[in-house]
Each structure stands twice: as structure tokens, then as C-alpha cells.
């Protein structure tokens, strides 16, 4: 059974993956309204990921090198 912190970190990772996917889709679309919608949705999910990552503790999802909030390492 996964701990609460582990479940939170897992959920935050899923949100990060979704944020990355939305941003990639936004960059591929030629429709400015759709691009904005996708970026807005990605931003909301990123904020949610940071909140959930904060509950997981440590340098979890939502924190980049140095533990700075809102910076995601590129893969």
C-alpha cells in the first residue's frame, strides 16, 4: 500500500505529465484561441501540481533545481 505522501507525489507527477502534454499540444496548434485555452489549462494544472507537491513535502513535483517553486526540469 502506498503512503499518503507517495500517493500525493504520484498524483502531482501525473499532473506534471499532463501539463507538459498540454503545453506541447498548444505549441503545435495553429489556432491562437486553442493555443491560449491549452496554455491556460496547463497553467491551472501546474498550480494544482505545485499545491499537491507541497503536501508531499521535500523537493517534490513543482520544484526545480534548488527547490524553486514553479520550475520544472526539462526531460
Order of alpha helices (4+ residues) and beta strands (2+ residues): alpha-alpha
